[in-house]
Amino acid sequence: MKVNPTYLRPASPADTTTGRELTMVHEAPLHPGTLVTVAGAGWKQPPGELYVVLRDTGTGRVSLVSLGGNNGRYWRGVSRHLLTTVDPTRVRLDPEQTT
């Protein structure tokens, strides 16, 4: 069953009927334009490349585009667990070198 994590609340300590615990981690949606790297099982693109978040609906999946574009290609439904946000102040642009 899919449910928006904002509708969930922790179980009260007095509720011990199930004997199981369910732990949900709610992550705030990423803002469009956030720089990220992607790595993990199922990701076939080269590691270490930068991507830009296009959309995060809060369901644990995002849409991404390669930084600088990729002929209009983008990826939909990428798991948030595969993403690492990048601090944009740590990105350095080097001028293109001519040989």
Residue, then its C-alpha position, 0 to 999 in steps of 0.5 A: m500500500k502506498v501512503n504519503p508519509t505526512y499522513l503517518r504518525p508513530a505508534s503510541p507506547a501503549d499499543t503493543t498488539t502487533g509485537r512488530e515495529l514499523t520505522m519510516v524515515h521521511e525525507a523532505p523533498l529535494h528542490p528542483g535544481t539540487l545537484v546530486t550524484v547517483a550510485g548503487a544497484g541498478w544505476k548503469q551510468p558512470p559514477g561520479e557524474l553530476y545530475v540536477v533534480l527536476r522533480d521530487t514528489g515526496t514518494g521516494r522517487v525523483s526525476l533527474v537530468s545530467l548536468g549540462g543536458n543530454n539531448g533532452r534525455y532525463w531519468r524518471g523514477v530514480s530512488r532517493h536511496l541512490l542519491t547523494t546531494v552535492d554542496p554547490t559551493r564545492v563545485r569548481l568549473d575549470p575553463e576548457q583547455t585547447t590542445 
